[in-house]
């Protein structure tokens, strides 16, 4: 029985894959086929070249300073990040190989920018394959490959279950890093702007009630009905202004370009993943609870690794049941 492992996209959330692979190793499960999309291809390649430990150390040491070192402030290469700096640090004799030479079948998903078609990368230099699959639009530049310009595979297939099946997997374990995004706002409340508030009738206090229905004047007072109505309306207007001021949200800042980009990618991945998994369900779906962590929160690697490990251990009965079937 061939076991396929499909590692999904998610940018910084991809550090959770490290925890997933650690837990699967403890369970005693070794995949016969491994496929990845975007960061799933990155972590999958590190796993197959025995560099998972090195990747984990790098991830846990990666902070804001590390991110700044990778920025290409000239914007001359088609992305915010200098791809040479990001990938050359991983070039060594174990990664400087064609993926066809790996111990088990390995493939990655990319997107042809000219046609929008899904591209299955089953051969080629490892770093080129990984770069093409993980070329996040706006962050990493597109990669030339066999006459095509390739970008992030998450644009078409965030969790590559179908690729695992095509390579001969009989049981597929998939890791979806975007499964609980709907439970968490992608922008903070401060960025969402004013909120409309509806007040139930009973919230108007006695003062407003009194203003709306003032006592009748005594006989002979000389107060005319029209003047009484004007006073009532004026009191109600002042009270309404006071209540509105209490619930009016202050002017909030506009989200910056990275926040807009991150939220847009989250929405896209979530919708595409739901559609693809509905038509191509895996035998076991691992969904770490990491929706509260953004795709650019690279400095939260330790937390992500632990959440990936915990989610996998929790699904051990389902994994073992799938193996028995």
Buried (B, 14 or more C-beta within 10 A) or exposed (E): EBBBBBBBBBBBBBBBBBBBBBBBEEBEBEBBBBBBBBBBBBBBBBBBBEBBEBBBEBBBEBEEEEBEEBBBEEEEBBBBBBBEEBBEEBEEEBBEBEBEEBEBBBBBBBBBBEEEEBBBBBEBBBBBBBBBBBBBBBBBBBBEBEEBBBBBBBBBBBBBBBBBBBBEBBBBBBBBBBBBBEEEEBEEEEBEEEEEEEEEEEEBEEEBEEBEEEEEEEEEEEEEEEEEEEEBEEBBEEBEEEBEEEEEEEEEEEBEEBBBBBBEBBBBBBEBBBEBBEEBEBBBBBBBBBBBBBBBBBBBBEBBBBBBBBBBBEBBEBBBEBBEE
